[in-house]
Amino acid sequence: MAFGNVYVFNLYADNMSALNLNGMGSAGSVGAPTRSSNPPYAPRQMVVARTNLNRDQIDYPLFVNGNNDLSVNFSGESWRGAISIPSPPQITLQADLWLYIGYQNAFLFDTSGALLQSSRLTS
């Protein structure tokens, strides 16, 4: 069975130097949005895999069904929060998801554009 991914988009005007996920370390970095002509800004992204394992079974950064603790770092300022991915069958394991991270906020969408969750990130 192939699992979906979570595409993490950086909407903040600075580089995201680390996305720490579920206490397993950094899943990677995402540059600031690029300046372009149309649209005037385009967010950059990275891809993080999803799994059917629970948080106690993982040993590297993955998104799990249920609660996912995350921490992001922008220019040395760290924000923390949580994003919850609904369990199957509401969201299948094969489904890709989009996580948009802006100024102290995170928004999780499915690929149809439906908002699954919004979360406040705090320092």
C-alpha positions as a Markdown table, in Angstrom:
| # | Residue | x | y | z |
|---|---|---|---|---|
| 1 | Met | 0.0 | 0.0 | 0.0 |
| 2 | Ala | 1.4 | 3.4 | -1.0 |
| 3 | Phe | 0.8 | 6.2 | 1.6 |
| 4 | Gly | 0.2 | 9.8 | 0.7 |
| 5 | Asn | 2.3 | 12.8 | 1.5 |
| 6 | Val | 1.9 | 16.1 | 3.3 |
| 7 | Tyr | 3.0 | 19.0 | 1.2 |
| 8 | Val | 4.3 | 21.7 | 3.5 |
| 9 | Phe | 4.1 | 25.3 | 2.1 |
| 10 | Asn | 5.9 | 28.2 | 3.6 |
| 11 | Leu | 3.7 | 31.4 | 3.4 |
| 12 | Tyr | 5.9 | 33.4 | 5.8 |
| 13 | Ala | 8.3 | 36.0 | 4.3 |
| 14 | Asp | 11.3 | 34.3 | 5.8 |
| 15 | Asn | 13.0 | 30.9 | 5.4 |
| 16 | Met | 11.7 | 28.1 | 7.5 |
| 17 | Ser | 15.0 | 26.6 | 8.7 |
| 18 | Ala | 13.5 | 23.5 | 10.3 |
| 19 | Leu | 10.2 | 21.7 | 10.6 |
| 20 | Asn | 10.6 | 19.5 | 13.6 |
| 21 | Leu | 7.9 | 16.8 | 13.7 |
| 22 | Asn | 6.6 | 14.6 | 16.5 |
| 23 | Gly | 9.8 | 15.0 | 18.5 |
| 24 | Met | 11.8 | 13.1 | 15.8 |
| 25 | Gly | 13.9 | 15.9 | 14.5 |
| 26 | Ser | 13.8 | 18.0 | 11.4 |
| 27 | Ala | 11.8 | 16.9 | 8.4 |
| 28 | Gly | 13.6 | 19.6 | 6.4 |
| 29 | Ser | 13.6 | 23.3 | 5.5 |
| 30 | Val | 11.5 | 25.4 | 3.2 |
| 31 | Gly | 12.6 | 28.7 | 1.6 |
| 32 | Ala | 10.6 | 31.9 | 1.8 |
| 33 | Pro | 8.1 | 32.5 | -1.0 |
| 34 | Thr | 9.7 | 33.5 | -4.3 |
| 35 | Arg | 8.9 | 36.8 | -5.8 |
| 36 | Ser | 7.5 | 36.5 | -9.3 |
| 37 | Ser | 5.3 | 38.5 | -11.7 |
| 38 | Asn | 2.1 | 36.4 | -11.6 |
| 39 | Pro | 1.3 | 35.7 | -8.9 |
| 40 | Pro | 3.5 | 38.3 | -7.1 |
| 41 | Tyr | 4.6 | 35.6 | -4.5 |
| 42 | Ala | 4.7 | 31.9 | -4.9 |
| 43 | Pro | 5.1 | 29.7 | -1.8 |
| 44 | Arg | 7.9 | 27.1 | -1.7 |
| 45 | Gln | 7.2 | 23.6 | -0.4 |
| 46 | Met | 8.7 | 20.4 | 0.9 |
| 47 | Val | 7.2 | 16.9 | 1.0 |
| 48 | Val | 6.9 | 14.8 | 4.2 |
| 49 | Ala | 5.6 | 11.3 | 4.1 |
| 50 | Arg | 2.5 | 9.9 | 6.0 |
| 51 | Thr | 2.4 | 6.6 | 7.8 |
| 52 | Asn | -0.1 | 4.2 | 9.3 |
| 53 | Leu | 2.2 | 3.8 | 12.3 |
| 54 | Asn | 1.5 | 5.6 | 15.6 |
| 55 | Arg | 3.8 | 8.1 | 17.2 |
| 56 | Asp | 5.3 | 5.5 | 19.5 |
| 57 | Gln | 6.4 | 3.4 | 16.5 |
| 58 | Ile | 8.2 | 6.0 | 14.5 |
| 59 | Asp | 11.9 | 6.9 | 14.7 |
| 60 | Tyr | 12.1 | 9.7 | 12.1 |
| 61 | Pro | 9.9 | 12.6 | 11.1 |
| 62 | Leu | 6.6 | 11.4 | 9.6 |
| 63 | Phe | 3.0 | 12.6 | 9.8 |
| 64 | Val | 0.8 | 10.1 | 11.6 |
| 65 | Asn | -3.0 | 9.8 | 11.9 |
| 66 | Gly | -4.2 | 11.8 | 14.8 |
| 67 | Asn | -2.2 | 14.5 | 16.7 |
| 68 | Asn | 1.1 | 15.7 | 15.2 |
| 69 | Asp | 3.3 | 18.0 | 17.2 |
| 70 | Leu | 5.3 | 20.4 | 15.1 |
| 71 | Ser | 7.8 | 23.1 | 15.7 |
| 72 | Val | 9.0 | 25.6 | 13.1 |
| 73 | Asn | 12.0 | 28.0 | 13.1 |
| 74 | Phe | 12.0 | 31.3 | 11.3 |
| 75 | Ser | 15.2 | 33.3 | 11.9 |
| 76 | Gly | 15.9 | 31.8 | 15.3 |
| 77 | Glu | 12.3 | 32.2 | 16.5 |
| 78 | Ser | 10.6 | 28.9 | 17.2 |
| 79 | Trp | 6.8 | 28.4 | 17.1 |
| 80 | Arg | 5.1 | 25.3 | 18.3 |
| 81 | Gly | 1.7 | 23.8 | 17.7 |
| 82 | Ala | -0.2 | 20.6 | 16.7 |
| 83 | Ile | -2.0 | 19.5 | 13.6 |
| 84 | Ser | -4.4 | 16.5 | 13.7 |
| 85 | Ile | -4.9 | 14.3 | 10.7 |
| 86 | Pro | -8.3 | 12.5 | 10.7 |
| 87 | Ser | -8.1 | 8.8 | 10.8 |
| 88 | Pro | -9.3 | 6.6 | 7.9 |
| 89 | Pro | -11.8 | 6.3 | 6.4 |
| 90 | Gln | -12.4 | 10.1 | 6.8 |
| 91 | Ile | -9.0 | 10.7 | 5.2 |
| 92 | Thr | -7.5 | 7.7 | 3.4 |
| 93 | Leu | -3.9 | 6.8 | 3.9 |
| 94 | Gln | -3.3 | 7.3 | 0.2 |
| 95 | Ala | -4.5 | 10.9 | 0.2 |
| 96 | Asp | -2.1 | 13.7 | -0.1 |
| 97 | Leu | -2.6 | 16.7 | 2.2 |
| 98 | Trp | -1.5 | 20.3 | 2.1 |
| 99 | Leu | -0.2 | 22.1 | 5.2 |
| 100 | Tyr | 0.2 | 25.9 | 4.9 |
| 101 | Ile | 2.3 | 27.6 | 7.5 |
| 102 | Gly | 2.1 | 31.4 | 7.9 |
| 103 | Tyr | 2.8 | 33.8 | 10.7 |
| 104 | Gln | 2.0 | 31.7 | 13.8 |
| 105 | Asn | -0.7 | 29.8 | 12.0 |
| 106 | Ala | -1.0 | 26.5 | 10.3 |
| 107 | Phe | -3.8 | 25.3 | 8.0 |
| 108 | Leu | -4.3 | 21.7 | 6.9 |
| 109 | Phe | -6.3 | 21.0 | 3.7 |
| 110 | Asp | -7.1 | 18.0 | 1.6 |
| 111 | Thr | -6.5 | 18.2 | -2.1 |
| 112 | Ser | -10.2 | 19.1 | -2.8 |
| 113 | Gly | -9.5 | 22.3 | -1.0 |
| 114 | Ala | -11.5 | 21.4 | 2.1 |
| 115 | Leu | -10.1 | 22.8 | 5.4 |
| 116 | Leu | -9.4 | 20.0 | 7.8 |
| 117 | Gln | -7.9 | 22.0 | 10.6 |
| 118 | Ser | -6.4 | 25.3 | 11.5 |
| 119 | Ser | -4.0 | 25.7 | 14.4 |
| 120 | Arg | -2.4 | 28.6 | 16.2 |
| 121 | Leu | 1.4 | 28.3 | 16.6 |
| 122 | Thr | 2.9 | 29.9 | 19.7 |
| 123 | Ser | 6.4 | 30.9 | 20.7 |
